[in-house]
């Protein structure tokens, strides 16, 4: 992706945190009919897989993305996964410099992590059960009474597991872009924070915090 130096985020802990907080990734692959995009939840393990960790998830057996050759051979393929964090529109009215020079334009703030790596399918019942169990435990953790795989009838679970195929992505490159007004002077950044907080909504509040934090970091 296009990366001006002032928007680069390369700290592993920051990148890992965004992937864990926003685990619904856009998996982009090259299929027989061209580029394909599938939205999937992932689990991230920085200690496994490739140089930058491993992403694991599952797809419907009917989804052809896991079949990488006409014969259905399980071979690795290059893929890209995009994880989108908070994002918000930024009005030029929030910049004090607008009143001074008028030389401002609208923009959009966002944070994003791109993971590049090698995907392989893992087509066996034990792997399917393991990944479904991990996903369930992770995303049910904050529920008052967490649901578990064992709560459903065993024959029903077995049928559901047969309908999916696990995928693993060995991540070779993890790249972050934090476009959070850090290319503006302090007064403009403060105006953005105030404007976002006044705008309301979870997305605006999350971006306000990111702009505020980045100003402190720098």
N, CA, C and O of each residue as an XYZ file, in Angstrom:
872
protein
N       0.848     -1.197      0.000
C       0.000      0.000      0.000
C       0.881      1.244      0.000
O       2.052      1.191      0.376
N       0.309      2.345     -0.421
C       1.030      3.610     -0.419
C       1.310      4.009      1.026
O       0.403      4.032      1.858
N       2.583      4.325      1.320
C       2.992      4.555      2.703
C       3.871      5.793      2.858
O       5.095      5.666      2.827
N       3.291      6.997      3.026
C       4.117      8.146      3.423
C       4.795      7.845      4.763
O       4.197      7.210      5.631
N       6.014      8.290      4.929
C       6.807      7.925      6.106
C       6.118      8.301      7.414
O       6.244      7.579      8.403
N       5.384      9.429      7.436
C       4.793      9.874      8.698
C       3.573      9.046      9.116
O       3.075      9.206     10.230
N       3.087      8.162      8.233
C       1.949      7.314      8.590
C       2.349      5.879      8.905
O       1.497      5.064      9.259
N       3.619      5.565      8.782
C       4.070      4.181      8.987
C       3.960      3.791     10.462
O       4.381      4.538     11.345
N       3.391      2.616     10.714
C       3.382      2.024     12.056
C       4.004      0.633     11.943
O       3.468     -0.242     11.263
N       5.138      0.439     12.615
C       5.859     -0.827     12.476
C       6.068     -1.553     13.800
O       6.667     -2.628     13.818
N       5.587     -0.990     14.908
C       5.783     -1.650     16.200
C       4.937     -2.921     16.278
O       3.713     -2.854     16.165
N       5.573     -4.073     16.468
C       4.822     -5.337     16.478
C       3.683     -5.358     17.478
O       2.602     -5.854     17.161
N       3.895     -4.829     18.688
C       2.834     -4.894     19.692
C       1.607     -4.098     19.276
O       0.482     -4.497     19.577
N       1.808     -2.975     18.585
C       0.690     -2.158     18.119
C      -0.060     -2.872     16.996
O      -1.290     -2.889     16.972
N       0.692     -3.458     16.069
C       0.071     -4.178     14.957
C      -0.701     -5.396     15.462
O      -1.824     -5.653     15.026
N      -0.091     -6.143     16.381
C      -0.747     -7.327     16.934
C      -2.038     -6.949     17.656
O      -3.045     -7.650     17.554
N      -1.998     -5.839     18.384
C      -3.178     -5.418     19.140
C      -4.333     -5.089     18.206
O      -5.478     -5.436     18.496
N      -4.048     -4.419     17.081
C      -5.138     -4.078     16.177
C      -5.760     -5.330     15.567
O      -6.982     -5.422     15.454
N      -4.926     -6.298     15.171
C      -5.453     -7.527     14.583
C      -6.335     -8.264     15.585
O      -7.361     -8.832     15.210
N      -5.942     -8.256     16.848
C      -6.738     -8.953     17.869
C      -8.026     -8.194     18.191
O      -9.061     -8.802     18.465
N      -7.955     -6.873     18.157
C      -9.139     -6.073     18.472
C     -10.127     -6.010     17.310
O     -11.322     -5.798     17.515
N      -9.623     -6.194     16.091
C     -10.457     -6.134     14.885
C     -10.174     -7.379     14.039
O      -9.585     -7.275     12.963
N     -10.591     -8.555     14.520
C     -10.180     -9.813     13.896
C     -10.898    -10.169     12.602
O     -10.546    -11.155     11.955
N     -11.905     -9.378     12.213
C     -12.615     -9.678     10.974
C     -11.810     -9.120      9.809
O     -11.846     -7.921      9.535
N     -11.080    -10.005      9.122
C     -10.187     -9.577      8.065
C     -10.777     -9.774      6.681
O     -11.674    -10.595      6.488
N     -10.269     -9.018      5.723
C     -10.634     -9.189      4.320
C      -9.510     -9.971      3.654
O      -8.420     -9.442      3.433
N      -9.782    -11.234      3.336
C      -8.803    -12.120      2.716
C      -8.890    -11.974      1.197
O      -9.928    -12.250      0.596
N      -7.794    -11.539      0.591
C      -7.753    -11.299     -0.852
C      -6.873    -12.363     -1.497
O      -5.713    -12.540     -1.125
N      -7.446    -13.067     -2.473
C      -6.745    -14.147     -3.153
C      -6.879    -13.983     -4.664
O      -7.739    -13.252     -5.157
N      -6.013    -14.677     -5.376
C      -6.100    -14.714     -6.831
C      -6.785    -16.016     -7.217
O      -6.225    -17.094     -7.020
N      -7.990    -15.925     -7.763
C      -8.733    -17.101     -8.172
C      -8.704    -17.288     -9.673
O      -8.114    -16.477    -10.386
N      -9.328    -18.340    -10.163
C      -9.337    -18.598    -11.609
C     -10.020    -17.506    -12.411
O      -9.747    -17.343    -13.600
N     -10.912    -16.751    -11.766
C     -11.617    -15.669    -12.461
C     -11.077    -14.292    -12.080
O     -11.713    -13.274    -12.355
N      -9.908    -14.263    -11.448
C      -9.315    -12.992    -11.048
C      -9.267    -12.838     -9.543
O      -9.340    -13.824     -8.810
N      -9.143    -11.600     -9.080
C      -9.055    -11.334     -7.646
C     -10.367    -11.658     -6.957
O     -11.444    -11.375     -7.482
N     -10.268    -12.261     -5.762
C     -11.430    -12.566     -4.957
C     -11.203    -12.046     -3.542
O     -10.069    -12.022     -3.064
N     -12.275    -11.629     -2.870
C     -12.183    -11.124     -1.497
C     -13.224    -11.813     -0.640
O     -14.402    -11.856     -0.993
N     -12.788    -12.353      0.490
C     -13.678    -13.026      1.437
C     -13.462    -12.432      2.822
O     -12.323    -12.276      3.264
N     -14.546    -12.103      3.505
C     -14.477    -11.546      4.850
C     -14.582    -12.676      5.862
O     -15.573    -13.406      5.895
N     -13.533    -12.814      6.701
C     -13.451    -13.941      7.624
C     -12.884    -13.495      8.967
O     -12.019    -12.620      9.002
N     -13.351    -14.076     10.080
C     -12.699    -13.832     11.375
C     -11.456    -14.699     11.499
O     -11.456    -15.863     11.098
N     -10.404    -14.128     12.053
C      -9.142    -14.843     12.212
C      -8.681    -14.816     13.662
O      -9.034    -13.919     14.428
N      -7.893    -15.808     14.019
C      -7.106    -15.793     15.243
C      -5.664    -15.578     14.847
O      -5.205    -16.106     13.835
N      -4.942    -14.796     15.650
C      -3.557    -14.464     15.326
C      -2.622    -14.995     16.395
O      -2.833    -14.780     17.589
N      -1.574    -15.698     15.946
C      -0.553    -16.226     16.847
C       0.798    -15.719     16.371
O       1.302    -16.191     15.352
N       1.407    -14.751     17.095
C       2.677    -14.181     16.636
C       3.859    -15.135     16.725
O       4.908    -14.875     16.134
N       3.703    -16.245     17.460
C       4.830    -17.160     17.666
C       4.828    -18.340     16.703
O       5.750    -19.155     16.728
N       3.809    -18.445     15.854
C       3.719    -19.589     14.942
C       3.807    -19.111     13.499
O       3.869    -17.910     13.235
N       3.813    -20.066     12.565
C       3.725    -19.731     11.152
C       4.987    -19.146     10.567
O       6.070    -19.716     10.702
N       4.843    -17.986      9.905
C       5.960    -17.354      9.223
C       6.730    -16.408     10.110
O       6.620    -16.447     11.335
N       7.518    -15.550      9.472
C       8.383    -14.621     10.203
C       7.587    -13.663     11.077
O       8.101    -13.182     12.087
N       6.353    -13.380     10.711
C       5.531    -12.413     11.452
C       4.304    -13.043     12.091
O       3.374    -12.333     12.474
N       4.286    -14.381     12.214
C       3.181    -15.027     12.907
C       2.296    -15.855     12.000
O       2.650    -16.161     10.861
N       1.143    -16.209     12.526
C       0.199    -17.068     11.804
C      -1.237    -16.622     12.046
O      -1.615    -16.281     13.166
N      -2.024    -16.630     10.986
C      -3.463    -16.396     11.054
C      -4.174    -17.714     10.788
O      -3.792    -18.457      9.884
N      -5.197    -18.005     11.567
C      -5.966    -19.230     11.345
C      -7.448    -18.902     11.332
O      -7.906    -17.998     12.031
N      -8.183    -19.642     10.535
C      -9.612    -19.459     10.438
C     -10.222    -20.630      9.704
O      -9.601    -21.687      9.592
N     -11.434    -20.455      9.202
C     -12.050    -21.522      8.426
C     -13.000    -20.931      7.402
O     -13.475    -19.805      7.552
N     -13.270    -21.706      6.358
C     -14.192    -21.299      5.309
C     -15.188    -22.426      5.064
O     -14.953    -23.569      5.457
N     -16.284    -22.105      4.423
C     -17.241    -23.133      4.035
C     -16.594    -24.075      3.025
O     -15.857    -23.640      2.141
N     -16.872    -25.355      3.163
C     -16.324    -26.318      2.214
C     -16.733    -25.974      0.784
O     -16.002    -26.259     -0.165
N     -17.914    -25.354      0.636
C     -18.391    -24.985     -0.694
C     -17.632    -23.798     -1.289
O     -17.743    -23.525     -2.484
N     -16.861    -23.094     -0.455
C     -16.087    -21.945     -0.937
C     -14.835    -22.461     -1.641
O     -14.018    -23.129     -1.008
N     -14.661    -22.174     -2.927
C     -13.535    -22.750     -3.664
C     -12.172    -22.172     -3.314
O     -11.161    -22.646     -3.832
N     -12.112    -21.160     -2.450
C     -10.804    -20.542     -2.215
C      -9.794    -21.497     -1.598
O      -8.589    -21.304     -1.762
N     -10.263    -22.535     -0.885
C      -9.322    -23.453     -0.245
C      -8.784    -24.492     -1.223
O      -7.793    -25.160     -0.929
N      -9.421    -24.635     -2.379
C      -8.944    -25.580     -3.389
C      -8.037    -24.826     -4.352
O      -8.496    -23.958     -5.095
N      -6.763    -25.154     -4.338
C      -5.784    -24.355     -5.059
C      -5.370    -24.941     -6.397
O      -4.530    -24.363     -7.086
N      -5.940    -26.073     -6.781
C      -5.634    -26.647     -8.085
C      -6.823    -27.477     -8.538
O      -7.638    -27.876     -7.707
N      -6.946    -27.749     -9.840
C      -8.089    -28.530    -10.318
C      -8.259    -29.865     -9.608
O      -9.381    -30.353     -9.470
N      -7.163    -30.459     -9.158
C      -7.253    -31.740     -8.473
C      -7.502    -31.618     -6.990
O      -7.594    -32.626     -6.289
N      -7.612    -30.391     -6.501
C      -7.877    -30.187     -5.086
C      -6.654    -30.357     -4.211
O      -6.796    -30.570     -3.007
N      -5.463    -30.271     -4.769
C      -4.251    -30.444     -3.975
C      -4.104    -29.310     -2.965
O      -4.403    -28.155     -3.269
N      -3.641    -29.651     -1.760
C      -3.455    -28.648     -0.718
C      -2.039    -28.091     -0.806
O      -1.108    -28.654     -0.230
N      -1.878    -26.982     -1.529
C      -0.585    -26.339     -1.692
C      -0.691    -24.904     -1.201
O      -1.792    -24.364     -1.086
N       0.448    -24.285     -0.911
C       0.440    -22.918     -0.413
C       0.209    -21.929     -1.554
O       0.598    -22.171     -2.697
N      -0.427    -20.818     -1.218
C      -0.639    -19.756     -2.194
C      -0.461    -18.412     -1.511
O      -0.760    -18.269     -0.325
N       0.025    -17.427     -2.257
C       0.253    -16.090     -1.706
C      -1.083    -15.360     -1.535
O      -1.918    -15.352     -2.439
N      -1.269    -14.748     -0.362
C      -2.520    -14.041     -0.070
C      -2.236    -12.746      0.678
O      -1.133    -12.517      1.174
N      -3.253    -11.915      0.744
C      -3.209    -10.660      1.496
C      -4.451    -10.592      2.376
O      -5.562    -10.854      1.913
N      -4.260    -10.235      3.656
C      -5.394    -10.054      4.568
C      -5.337     -8.625      5.102
O      -4.291     -8.176      5.570
N      -6.463     -7.910      5.033
C      -6.547     -6.522      5.473
C      -7.421     -6.437      6.719
O      -8.564     -6.895      6.723
N      -6.869     -5.845      7.775
C      -7.605     -5.632      9.029
C      -7.821     -4.131      9.205
O      -6.865     -3.363      9.310
N      -9.079     -3.730      9.234
C      -9.439     -2.316      9.320
C      -9.773     -1.939     10.755
O     -10.646     -2.543     11.378
N      -9.071     -0.936     11.273
C      -9.353     -0.422     12.605
C     -10.280      0.781     12.532
O     -11.005      0.936     11.549
N     -10.275      1.641     13.555
C     -11.144      2.821     13.561
C     -10.895      3.722     12.353
O      -9.778      3.804     11.842
N     -11.959      4.397     11.907
C     -11.857      5.321     10.774
C     -12.894      6.416     10.959
O     -13.935      6.198     11.580
N     -12.610      7.593     10.419
C     -13.548      8.713     10.576
C     -13.246      9.812      9.564
O     -12.092     10.042      9.203
N     -14.286     10.477      9.120
C     -14.168     11.656      8.250
C     -13.636     12.833      9.076
O     -14.019     13.019     10.231
N     -12.749     13.623      8.464
C     -12.168     14.789      9.141
C     -12.551     16.050      8.364
O     -12.176     16.219      7.204
N     -13.301     16.925      9.023
C     -13.753     18.162      8.374
C     -12.690     19.252      8.482
O     -12.072     19.397      9.537
N     -12.465     20.016      7.426
C     -11.521     21.138      7.498
C     -11.968     22.214      8.480
O     -11.158     23.030      8.918
N     -13.259     22.218      8.828
C     -13.747     23.204      9.798
C     -13.128     23.023     11.174
O     -13.173     23.931     12.005
N     -12.544     21.841     11.417
C     -11.965     21.580     12.730
C     -10.544     22.123     12.873
O      -9.995     22.141     13.975
N      -9.951     22.564     11.770
C      -8.573     23.059     11.807
C      -8.540     24.556     12.116
O      -9.155     25.330     11.382
N      -7.851     24.995     13.164
C      -7.677     26.435     13.373
C      -7.012     27.119     12.178
O      -7.273     28.295     11.924
N      -6.167     26.414     11.450
C      -5.471     27.020     10.317
C      -6.434     27.401      9.184
O      -6.067     28.172      8.297
N      -7.666     26.865      9.208
C      -8.648     27.250      8.186
C      -8.940     28.739      8.269
O      -9.022     29.424      7.250
N      -9.096     29.234      9.498
C      -9.392     30.658      9.675
C      -8.191     31.527      9.326
O      -8.340     32.695      8.969
N      -6.998     30.944      9.435
C      -5.783     31.719      9.209
C      -5.416     31.810      7.734
O      -5.060     32.881      7.242
N      -5.502     30.684      7.032
C      -5.037     30.661      5.635
C      -6.081     30.141      4.658
O      -6.015     30.445      3.467
N      -7.041     29.365      5.144
C      -8.004     28.741      4.251
C      -7.444     27.573      3.468
O      -8.162     26.939      2.695
N      -6.162     27.281      3.663
C      -5.497     26.228      2.873
C      -5.633     24.864      3.553
O      -4.652     24.287      4.022
N      -6.858     24.367      3.596
C      -7.137     23.059      4.184
C      -8.194     22.366      3.328
O      -8.980     23.016      2.638
N      -8.197     21.046      3.387
C      -9.163     20.254      2.628
C      -9.678     19.110      3.508
O      -9.035     18.750      4.495
N     -10.823     18.543      3.157
C     -11.312     17.385      3.912
C     -10.381     16.183      3.734
O      -9.628     16.102      2.764
N     -10.447     15.268      4.675
C      -9.679     14.030      4.551
C     -10.380     12.944      5.356
O     -11.436     13.166      5.949
N      -9.771     11.772      5.360
C     -10.312     10.642      6.108
C      -9.180     10.035      6.910
O      -8.132      9.698      6.359
N      -9.385      9.894      8.200
C      -8.403      9.230      9.058
C      -8.757      7.754      9.193
O      -9.931      7.385      9.186
N      -7.738      6.919      9.316
C      -7.979      5.481      9.469
C      -6.717      4.803      9.956
O      -5.617      5.344      9.842
N      -6.892      3.612     10.499
C      -5.753      2.753     10.819
C      -6.028      1.387     10.202
O      -7.157      0.897     10.219
N      -4.982      0.786      9.661
C      -5.140     -0.471      8.944
C      -3.868     -1.301      9.076
O      -2.762     -0.765      9.140
N      -4.047     -2.609      9.115
C      -2.917     -3.538      9.093
C      -3.105     -4.483      7.915
O      -4.186     -5.034      7.709
N      -2.044     -4.661      7.151
C      -2.058     -5.621      6.044
C      -1.092     -6.754      6.355
O       0.062     -6.526      6.717
N      -1.582     -7.974      6.207
C      -0.762     -9.163      6.438
C      -0.597     -9.906      5.119
O      -1.580    -10.274      4.477
N       0.643    -10.121      4.723
C       0.937    -10.887      3.510
C       1.565    -12.213      3.907
O       2.426    -12.264      4.785
N       1.134    -13.275      3.263
C       1.699    -14.567      3.613
C       1.246    -15.671      2.694
O       0.770    -15.431      1.584
N       1.404    -16.899      3.182
C       1.138    -18.107      2.391
C       0.022    -18.915      3.046
O       0.130    -19.345      4.195
N      -1.042    -19.109      2.290
C      -2.211    -19.835      2.788
C      -2.134    -21.303      2.402
O      -1.745    -21.659      1.289
N      -2.517    -22.144      3.361
C      -2.705    -23.553      3.040
C      -3.968    -24.043      3.734
O      -4.327    -23.573      4.813
N      -4.625    -24.989      3.097
C      -5.823    -25.584      3.676
C      -5.437    -26.759      4.558
O      -4.498    -27.495      4.255
N      -6.172    -26.928      5.656
C      -5.978    -28.058      6.570
C      -7.322    -28.758      6.678
O      -8.174    -28.371      7.478
N      -7.503    -29.789      5.870
C      -8.807    -30.425      5.754
C      -8.869    -31.715      6.564
O      -8.713    -32.813      6.029
N      -9.103    -31.556      7.878
C      -9.339    -32.742      8.712
C     -10.204    -32.352      9.903
O     -10.142    -31.212     10.362
N     -11.008    -33.280     10.411
C     -11.976    -32.967     11.470
C     -11.344    -32.439     12.754
O     -11.907    -31.556     13.400
N     -10.189    -32.965     13.128
C      -9.551    -32.520     14.367
C      -9.156    -31.050     14.280
O      -9.336    -30.291     15.231
N      -8.612    -30.656     13.123
C      -8.222    -29.253     12.943
C      -9.449    -28.358     12.967
O      -9.422    -27.277     13.554
N     -10.527    -28.805     12.330
C     -11.758    -28.013     12.306
C     -12.302    -27.809     13.714
O     -12.681    -26.696     14.077
N     -12.342    -28.861     14.497
C     -12.838    -28.749     15.866
C     -11.949    -27.827     16.700
O     -12.446    -27.026     17.492
N     -10.638    -27.942     16.518
C      -9.712    -27.126     17.297
C      -9.872    -25.644     17.002
O      -9.892    -24.826     17.922
N      -9.987    -25.289     15.720
C     -10.086    -23.871     15.387
C     -11.442    -23.308     15.786
O     -11.525    -22.172     16.252
N     -12.511    -24.089     15.609
C     -13.832    -23.621     16.029
C     -13.875    -23.432     17.544
O     -14.478    -22.479     18.037
N     -13.248    -24.323     18.268
C     -13.202    -24.208     19.727
C     -12.437    -22.963     20.149
O     -12.875    -22.240     21.044
N     -11.300    -22.705     19.514
C     -10.497    -21.524     19.845
C     -11.248    -20.236     19.517
O     -11.261    -19.296     20.312
N     -11.870    -20.201     18.344
C     -12.637    -19.017     17.968
C     -13.774    -18.761     18.961
O     -14.012    -17.628     19.378
N     -14.459    -19.827     19.321
C     -15.573    -19.704     20.260
C     -15.095    -19.203     21.616
O     -15.687    -18.284     22.182
N     -14.043    -19.791     22.134
C     -13.529    -19.380     23.444
C     -13.076    -17.925     23.437
O     -13.270    -17.203     24.415
N     -12.475    -17.499     22.337
C     -11.994    -16.121     22.239
C     -13.148    -15.128     22.213
O     -13.142    -14.146     22.955
N     -14.136    -15.380     21.363
C     -15.196    -14.394     21.151
C     -16.350    -14.514     22.136
O     -17.180    -13.609     22.227
N     -16.415    -15.605     22.868
C     -17.436    -15.750     23.906
C     -16.920    -15.334     25.287
O     -17.677    -15.308     26.258
N     -15.633    -15.010     25.365
C     -15.004    -14.774     26.668
C     -15.692    -13.677     27.477
O     -15.722    -13.751     28.705
N     -16.242    -12.668     26.816
C     -16.849    -11.544     27.535
C     -18.343    -11.705     27.764
O     -18.984    -10.813     28.320
N     -18.903    -12.829     27.344
C     -20.328    -13.069     27.556
C     -20.592    -13.455     29.018
O     -19.750    -14.099     29.644
N     -21.750    -13.070     29.567
C     -22.058    -13.447     30.961
C     -22.030    -14.958     31.178
O     -21.564    -15.443     32.210
N     -22.537    -15.693     30.190
C     -22.515    -17.159     30.245
C     -21.979    -17.658     28.907
O     -22.762    -17.959     28.007
N     -20.662    -17.750     28.761
C     -20.061    -18.098     27.470
C     -20.596    -19.412     26.899
O     -20.695    -20.426     27.590
N     -20.933    -19.353     25.617
C     -21.359    -20.549     24.906
C     -20.128    -21.352     24.530
O     -19.086    -20.780     24.209
N     -20.238    -22.666     24.567
C     -19.129    -23.519     24.151
C     -19.616    -24.519     23.118
O     -20.814    -24.779     23.003
N     -18.681    -25.075     22.372
C     -19.026    -26.048     21.334
C     -19.811    -27.210     21.926
O     -20.701    -27.752     21.271
N     -19.492    -27.597     23.154
C     -20.152    -28.731     23.811
C     -21.614    -28.448     24.153
O     -22.359    -29.364     24.501
N     -22.027    -27.180     24.054
C     -23.424    -26.855     24.361
C     -24.386    -27.335     23.271
O     -25.581    -27.491     23.519
N     -23.865    -27.564     22.078
C     -24.708    -28.031     20.975
C     -24.670    -29.557     20.907
O     -23.697    -30.163     21.356
N     -25.703    -30.187     20.358
C     -25.704    -31.652     20.240
C     -24.496    -32.143     19.438
O     -24.119    -31.531     18.439
N     -23.903    -33.233     19.873
C     -22.675    -33.739     19.256
C     -22.862    -34.038     17.777
O     -21.985    -33.720     16.974
N     -23.986    -34.640     17.397
C     -24.184    -34.982     15.983
C     -24.349    -33.724     15.131
O     -23.942    -33.693     13.970
N     -24.952    -32.683     15.723
C     -25.097    -31.411     15.012
C     -23.729    -30.761     14.789
O     -23.437    -30.276     13.695
N     -22.892    -30.755     15.834
C     -21.546    -30.189     15.722
C     -20.742    -30.948     14.669
O     -20.068    -30.335     13.841
N     -20.811    -32.262     14.699
C     -20.079    -33.071     13.719
C     -20.498    -32.718     12.290
O     -19.655    -32.631     11.398
N     -21.787    -32.519     12.078
C     -22.281    -32.155     10.747
C     -21.769    -30.777     10.329
O     -21.378    -30.571      9.181
N     -21.777    -29.842     11.274
C     -21.288    -28.498     10.970
C     -19.791    -28.509     10.648
O     -19.343    -27.806      9.743
N     -19.024    -29.305     11.389
C     -17.585    -29.370     11.166
C     -17.253    -29.968      9.802
O     -16.261    -29.589      9.180
N     -18.072    -30.889      9.346
C     -17.843    -31.485      8.026
C     -18.082    -30.482      6.902
O     -17.640    -30.688      5.772
N     -18.780    -29.404      7.218
C     -19.123    -28.411      6.200
C     -18.092    -27.290      6.083
O     -18.272    -26.361      5.296
N     -17.009    -27.373      6.866
C     -15.991    -26.323      6.810
C     -14.604    -26.916      6.574
O     -14.377    -28.112      6.759
N     -13.689    -26.048      6.162
C     -12.278    -26.410      5.975
C     -11.435    -25.336      6.652
O     -11.686    -24.144      6.470
N     -10.445    -25.746      7.424
C      -9.578    -24.790      8.115
C      -8.519    -24.246      7.162
O      -8.084    -24.921      6.229
N      -8.122    -23.018      7.424
C      -7.024    -22.424      6.668
C      -6.000    -21.851      7.636
O      -6.352    -21.341      8.700
N      -4.747    -21.937      7.263
C      -3.647    -21.345      8.014
C      -2.864    -20.433      7.074
O      -2.599    -20.788      5.926
N      -2.499    -19.262      7.571
C      -1.707    -18.323      6.779
C      -0.422    -18.023      7.536
O      -0.446    -17.417      8.607
N       0.701    -18.453      6.968
C       2.009    -18.123      7.529
C       2.339    -16.691      7.103
O       2.586    -16.433      5.925
N       2.342    -15.767      8.060
C       2.497    -14.342      7.750
C       3.981    -13.998      7.601
O       4.769    -14.155      8.534
N       4.337    -13.530      6.413
C       5.727    -13.148      6.136
C       5.965    -11.652      6.294
O       7.097    -11.216      6.504
N       4.894    -10.867      6.193
C       5.029     -9.407      6.314
C       3.786     -8.836      6.959
O       2.667     -9.150      6.553
N       3.978     -7.994      7.967
C       2.890     -7.310      8.660
C       3.177     -5.816      8.582
O       4.199     -5.344      9.080
N       2.266     -5.078      7.955
C       2.496     -3.663      7.684
C       1.335     -2.836      8.208
O       0.174     -3.160      7.962
N       1.648     -1.766      8.931
C       0.599     -0.921      9.481
C       0.644      0.491      8.954
O       1.718      1.032      8.693
N      -0.531      1.096      8.797
C      -0.638      2.503      8.400
C      -1.603      3.192      9.354
O      -2.780      2.839      9.429
N      -1.090      4.178     10.082
C      -1.876      4.949     11.054
C      -2.007      6.370     10.521
O      -1.121      7.196     10.745
N      -3.093      6.667      9.823
C      -3.333      8.015      9.302
C      -4.202      8.739     10.325
O      -5.430      8.702     10.257
N      -3.540      9.396     11.271
C      -4.235      9.971     12.421
C      -3.835     11.437     12.646
O      -3.600     11.867     13.776
N      -3.764     12.183     11.552
C      -3.522     13.642     11.594
C      -2.130     14.022     12.080
O      -1.892     15.181     12.419
N      -1.191     13.047     12.120
C       0.134     13.390     12.636
C       0.943     14.262     11.676
O       2.023     14.732     12.035
N       0.435     14.484     10.460
C       1.104     15.379      9.509
C       0.637     16.822      9.660
O       1.003     17.688      8.865
N      -0.183     17.077     10.699
C      -0.673     18.436     10.954
C      -0.017     19.020     12.202
O       0.458     18.272     13.056
N       0.013     20.336     12.315
C       0.545     20.960     13.532
C      -0.336     20.652     14.732
O      -1.477     20.213     14.593
N       0.226     20.894     15.923
C      -0.462     20.537     17.164
C      -1.840     21.177     17.277
O      -2.778     20.534     17.747
N      -1.979     22.430     16.856
C      -3.267     23.116     16.980
C      -4.335     22.432     16.130
O      -5.476     22.276     16.566
N      -3.966     22.029     14.931
C      -4.924     21.324     14.074
C      -5.292     19.960     14.650
O      -6.452     19.551     14.585
N      -4.312     19.257     15.213
C      -4.604     17.950     15.810
C      -5.575     18.110     16.982
O      -6.499     17.315     17.151
N      -5.352     19.144     17.781
C      -6.268     19.392     18.896
C      -7.669     19.706     18.388
O      -8.658     19.294     18.994
N      -7.754     20.430     17.281
C      -9.054     20.731     16.687
C      -9.748     19.475     16.179
O     -10.966     19.344     16.294
N      -8.972     18.553     15.618
C      -9.534     17.285     15.139
C     -10.084     16.478     16.310
O     -11.178     15.921     16.230
N      -9.319     16.421     17.398
C      -9.774     15.682     18.580
C     -11.083     16.276     19.098
O     -12.022     15.540     19.400
N     -11.146     17.593     19.201
C     -12.364     18.245     19.693
C     -13.539     18.003     18.749
O     -14.654     17.739     19.198
N     -13.293     18.092     17.448
C     -14.352     17.878     16.473
C     -14.891     16.470     16.505
O     -16.103     16.264     16.435
N     -13.996     15.487     16.610
C     -14.423     14.097     16.668
C     -15.204     13.805     17.939
O     -16.212     13.100     17.900
N     -14.751     14.338     19.059
C     -15.461     14.096     20.313
C     -16.850     14.722     20.291
O     -17.795     14.162     20.847
N     -16.973     15.870     19.655
C     -18.282     16.512     19.561
C     -19.191     15.786     18.582
O     -20.414     15.853     18.707
N     -18.605     15.091     17.606
C     -19.398     14.398     16.587
C     -20.173     13.228     17.179
O     -21.254     12.889     16.697
N     -19.628     12.616     18.214
C     -20.295     11.479     18.831
C     -20.138     10.210     18.004
O     -19.632     10.242     16.883
N     -20.579      9.098     18.574
C     -20.463      7.817     17.889
C     -19.175      7.105     18.264
O     -18.153      7.747     18.507
N     -19.220      5.790     18.310
C     -18.069      5.006     18.741
C     -16.858      5.189     17.832
O     -15.729      5.294     18.313
N     -17.091      5.227     16.509
C     -15.978      5.336     15.567
C     -15.246      6.665     15.752
O     -14.016      6.707     15.762
N     -16.011      7.751     15.898
C     -15.395      9.068     16.080
C     -14.621      9.141     17.389
O     -13.538      9.723     17.438
N     -15.174      8.548     18.459
C     -14.491      8.583     19.754
C     -13.197      7.770     19.709
O     -12.183      8.170     20.282
N     -13.242      6.628     19.025
C     -12.035      5.810     18.910
C     -10.955      6.544     18.137
O      -9.782      6.485     18.503
N     -11.344      7.243     17.058
C     -10.348      7.990     16.284
C      -9.826      9.174     17.078
O      -8.637      9.485     17.001
N     -10.683      9.843     17.838
C     -10.227     10.958     18.668
C      -9.129     10.492     19.621
O      -8.131     11.187     19.814
N      -9.315      9.322     20.211
C      -8.323      8.790     21.134
C      -7.016      8.468     20.415
O      -5.932      8.702     20.949
N      -7.126      7.929     19.201
C      -5.920      7.603     18.430
C      -5.144      8.864     18.062
O      -3.917      8.886     18.158
N      -5.851      9.917     17.640
C      -5.184     11.175     17.298
C      -4.502     11.752     18.528
O      -3.366     12.220     18.455
N      -5.200     11.717     19.657
C      -4.649     12.232     20.909
C      -3.421     11.428     21.343
O      -2.405     11.997     21.743
N      -3.525     10.113     21.260
C      -2.404      9.255     21.652
C      -1.198      9.446     20.754
O      -0.064      9.483     21.232
N      -1.436      9.569     19.451
C      -0.324      9.712     18.518
C       0.410     11.020     18.746
O       1.629     11.084     18.585
N      -0.321     12.069     19.121
C       0.329     13.331     19.428
C       1.246     13.194     20.629
O       2.326     13.784     20.666
N       0.811     12.405     21.623
C       1.625     12.177     22.804
C       2.851     11.337     22.437
O       3.964     11.616     22.884
N       2.627     10.290     21.605
C       3.731      9.410     21.196
C       4.832     10.196     20.492
O       6.021      9.949     20.693
N       4.408     11.149     19.661
C       5.398     11.881     18.885
C       5.973     13.074     19.643
O       6.823     13.790     19.114
